Amino acid sequence: MATLKEVQLKISGVKKTKQITSAMKMVATSRLRGAQLAMEAFRPYAEKYAEVLGSLAQKAGEGASPLLEAREEVKKVHVVLLTSDRGLCGGFNINLIEKAEKLIKAKEGDDVEISFTNFGKKGRDWARKEGQSLVDEYLGVVGAGFGFGVASTGGQKLINGFMAGEYDEVYLVYAQFISMGRQVPVVQQLLPIPPIEVMEEEEERPFQAEHICEPSADLLLGEMLPRNVYIQLYRGLLETSTSEHAARMSAMENATNACSDMITDLQRVFNKARQAAITADLMDIVGGAEALKG
């Protein structure tokens, strides 16, 4: 059985750990609120933008933009992986990496080249460890305050690579925020831009708004299609950032509760050890008294 001093040191160490996890939970909770508000504010804009873009694409017809045309042979697949820069958020990053691995296996074939753009240190480190081809990386973005400029800069590089023939397909892997306790890894095709009705799952509406195009639909698509890539990337960043804070808050809450349980168990062990020590001392005293009587 452990000595009283050893148990006391363990209890002290677990209490300090509990203070740290509790503080990290409060920090994640405060950051989660701001990230969730930004995400919820951007969702209606992204959905309405997709609706208008779908209407324009139907009017323009096939061949309106090279960003809509699928390649006959897919030999170069590019994956944009969004992860966090820090750990201590449960299986958040592992689930995203596993989603990317499934996508790689699905796209692997003869002469198929796969490359990565990583947002977040955890995904970057995994790609380096696995020997994946890294084209670009953005660290310190997910989970921190970022603006639309980050998405427009990264999105423009993806578009330039697609137009130059460096990529035949571009996919985005991010964490979709469903609720505080559920964040789902999602794979979304960025380029070529898929049909809007496939990309956006919308309920049947009794009325579909008719959009008057001025100038022509072709000219508008030339401006709106690149921006759609920026919007989808920015939405993925917002979703992933919110999901990271929610996952970290949940993980730190579980860690805090585990520390409380450990403290309770260690306190029970301490009480048993102290009682055993007291009993031993009493036995020595009684034994000594009996010896003196004899």
Secondary structure, DSSP 8 states (H G I E B T S, - for coil): ---HHHHHHHHHHHHHHHHHHHHHHHHHHHHHHHHHHHHHHHHHHHHHHHHHHHHHHHHH-TTS-TTT---SS--EEEEEEE--SS--STTHHHHHHHHHHHHHHHH--TT-EEEEEEESHHHHHHHHHHT-EEEEEE-S-TTS---HHHHHHHHHHHHHHHHTTS-SEEEEEEEEEEETTEEEEEEEEEES---HHHHS-----S-------SS-HHHHHHHHHHHHHHHHHHHHHHHHHHHHHHHHHHHHHHHHHHHHHHHHHHHHHHHHHHHHHHHHHHHHHHHHHHHHH-
